[in-house]
Amino acid sequence: MPTKKISVLLVDDSAVVRQVLMAILSDTPDIHVMGAASDPIFAMDKLAREWPDVIVLDVEMPRMDGITFLKKIMSERPTPVVICSSLTQKGAETSLQALSAGAVEIITKPTTGLKNFLIESAAELVAAIRAAANSNVRNLGKRSASPAPLAPAGKLTADAILPAANGHAMAQTTERIVAIGTSTGGTQALEAVLKALPRVCPGIVIVQHMPEKFTASFAERLNSICAIEVREARNNDRILPGLALIAPGGKHLLVTRSGAYYHAQVIDGPQVNRHRPSVDVLFRSVAKFAGKNATGIIMTGMGDDGARGLKEMLDAGAATVAQDEASCVVFGMPKEAIKLNAAQRVMPLEHIHQAILNV
């Protein structure tokens, strides 16, 4: 019996974007483009006749902006939405508002060379649509759907950045750190966890899969609503209690130790597990330099980035936690960690802040 295709509605005021995306998606066997609209008003006419599995949505459009449209959709009939937004600081801020309102994923588009970029980024867009179709928007909702498949073999691992931990992590100290890795659905999950923390808590390092220019705005937004300080990591930042450092988009974040103190290291390097920043890179560095002085937490996300790194943290003596399926938007990364027996505990999102406070 043939598999049901993913029905997609494109909403973008650029005729070029609509044309190129329709061509790309029409050539994808498991995706059906049910239509395209130049703004949300036209989109609502189409939605009155047929409802898609996934909406690909621009942010800045005439007559009604994408965020207003997104909020309307999520209040009336929650639907997976992939934001396709320009790679600008302004675009980052508005797209983060969209993520906060319930969008599942961001695909960035440049202000120039748009057609070639979209063609070159076809695989990324298709993967985002598939992840969105398998997401649980009501967790955004109540029950998680099937996990996304693992990325194909041949991808680089954390070996490309840092050798494996070798048992030389420092013995137990008074310094404690928490490392968190997340991807699809992670912006909302991180907000829930960090907002629940009091001002005094262990230092935190975070990898959230996110494009360049988005992480600074994301950190600023979290900082404005959390009791703890949240900011984008800078090279050689000391990891301090009450501070959460988020890996910059397009850079790897590692933890190093100087004496009894831990510092952030922000570096370039190849993509690992098809990501930069990579959760595996962060977790391996924490296993290597913090060992039993750390807690590793893997949360909602597509694929398997972080699963092996969490196992390395566990083997080095760290406490490890995976988010449970019921509270994930996409139960990919946590599921892979659980399959590797890397998670000592599996818990719902609303309890994860307690794991941070109990280190």
ABEGO torsion letter per residue (X at the ends): XBBBBBBBBBBBABAAAAAAAAAAAAABAABBBAEBBABAAAAAAAAAABBBABBBBBABBBGBBAAAAAAAAAAABBBBBBBBBBBBAAAAAAAAAAAAAGBABBBBBBABGAAAAAAAAAAAAAAAAAAAAABBAAOGEABBBBBBBBBBBGBBBAAAABBBBAGABBBBBABBBBBBBBBBGAAAAAAAAAAABBABBBBBBBBBBBBBGAAAAAAAAAAAABABBBBBBBBGBBBBBGBBBBBBBGBBBBBBBBEABBBBBBBBEBBBGGBOBBAAAAAAAAAAAAEAABBBBBBBEBEABGAAAAAAAAAAGBBBBBBBAAABABBAAAAAAAAAGABABBBBAAAAAAAAAAX
